[in-house]
Amino acid sequence: MRIVARFPDQHQASALIDSLRNAGFDRKDMIVSDLAKEPVWNTTEEAAQEMTFIKSEREGLGEIETFGSGIKGLKGDSGIIVAVKTPKHKSDRVRSLAEQSGAVEIVQD
């Protein structure tokens, strides 16, 4: 399971990351992305010149999509997102830490 929290600024996202690490989560279980700075490409060739492709289970070879645009239910398009892979029994704790850190939106998938 994954919990995705969106924050208005970097300081609040950093607070969540620190809280999660203090709660025993490993940094490798988190993905952090700045929605405002996610690139937009017109062609696959442009994307290939600027990034390393990481193939996921839902992507085809010709698909180009940013991390934030692939999160179902995420309504905001600005800020910093922190995605945390967590066991189901720890999801309430992650959600609580995100709320305490100032998340403006939390999505569970």
Summary of the structure (lengths in Angstrom):
residues: 109
radius of gyration: 14.6
end to end distance: 6.2
largest distance: 42.2
contacts: 279
relative contact order: 0.36
helix: 39%
strand: 19%
